[in-house]
Amino acid sequence: MTVQTLLVVVAGAAVVWGVVAGILIFEALRRKGLTTSFLWIRLFMPFYVHRYSVVTREETGRTGPLFYHFVIAFNIALLAALLAAALAHL
């Protein structure tokens, strides 16, 4: 397995991690009785993540852990994909 392949696998795993975190954020907001739409989840996910951050900060004084799971996962995916693309052009 080459480094480029490993980076693509890491990026894919991070995307799955981020999607799961996003769905869990959606469910947490829905359980709290806030307006959410599963039909528009892909469009409104950044809004839902921000709303989750605000709501959990108001409730507990700290941002909820799913916010960090979402942000870190997609940053890892972006970094791994960029590194894989850079290695492809060497």
C-alpha positions as CSV (number, residue, x, y, z in Angstrom):
1,M,0.0,0.0,0.0
2,T,1.4,3.3,-1.0
3,V,1.3,6.5,1.0
4,Q,-1.1,8.0,-1.4
5,T,-3.5,5.1,-1.1
6,L,-3.2,5.3,2.7
7,L,-4.0,9.0,2.6
8,V,-7.1,8.3,0.5
9,V,-8.3,5.6,2.9
10,V,-7.7,8.0,5.9
11,A,-9.7,10.7,4.0
12,G,-12.6,8.3,3.4
13,A,-12.6,7.1,7.0
14,A,-12.6,10.7,8.2
15,V,-15.5,11.6,5.9
16,V,-17.5,8.7,7.3
17,W,-16.7,9.8,10.8
18,G,-17.8,13.4,10.0
19,V,-21.1,12.2,8.4
20,V,-21.9,10.1,11.4
21,A,-21.1,13.1,13.7
22,G,-23.4,15.2,11.5
23,I,-26.3,12.8,11.8
24,L,-25.8,12.6,15.5
25,I,-25.9,16.4,15.7
26,F,-29.1,16.4,13.6
27,E,-30.7,13.8,16.0
28,A,-29.6,15.8,19.1
29,L,-31.3,18.9,17.7
30,R,-34.4,17.0,16.8
31,R,-34.6,15.5,20.3
32,K,-34.4,18.9,21.8
33,G,-37.4,19.9,19.8
34,L,-35.6,22.3,17.4
35,T,-36.7,22.6,13.8
36,T,-34.8,20.3,11.5
37,S,-35.4,18.9,8.1
38,F,-34.0,15.6,7.0
39,L,-34.8,16.4,3.4
40,W,-32.4,19.4,3.5
41,I,-29.8,18.0,5.8
42,R,-27.0,18.3,3.2
43,L,-27.7,22.0,2.6
44,F,-28.3,23.0,6.3
45,M,-25.6,20.9,8.0
46,P,-23.3,23.8,8.6
47,F,-26.3,25.7,10.2
48,Y,-27.2,22.7,12.3
49,V,-23.6,22.3,13.5
50,H,-23.5,26.0,14.5
51,R,-26.9,25.7,16.2
52,Y,-25.7,22.6,18.1
53,S,-22.7,24.5,19.3
54,V,-24.8,27.5,20.5
55,V,-27.5,25.3,22.2
56,T,-25.0,23.1,24.1
57,R,-23.0,26.2,25.1
58,E,-26.2,27.8,26.5
59,E,-27.2,24.6,28.3
60,T,-23.9,23.5,29.8
61,G,-21.5,26.4,29.4
62,R,-19.3,24.3,27.0
63,T,-19.6,23.3,23.4
64,G,-20.9,19.8,22.9
65,P,-18.4,17.1,21.9
66,L,-20.2,16.3,18.6
67,F,-19.2,19.7,17.3
68,Y,-15.5,18.9,17.7
69,H,-16.0,15.4,16.1
70,F,-17.6,17.0,13.1
71,V,-15.0,19.8,12.6
72,I,-11.9,17.6,13.3
73,A,-13.2,14.8,11.0
74,F,-13.6,17.1,8.0
75,N,-10.4,18.9,8.6
76,I,-8.5,15.6,8.7
77,A,-10.4,14.5,5.5
78,L,-9.4,17.8,3.8
79,L,-5.8,17.5,4.8
80,A,-5.4,13.9,3.8
81,A,-7.1,14.5,0.4
82,L,-4.8,17.5,-0.3
83,L,-1.7,15.5,0.7
84,A,-2.8,12.6,-1.5
85,A,-3.4,15.0,-4.4
86,A,0.0,16.6,-3.8
87,L,1.7,13.2,-3.8
88,A,0.0,12.3,-7.1
89,H,1.7,15.2,-8.8
90,L,5.2,14.4,-7.6
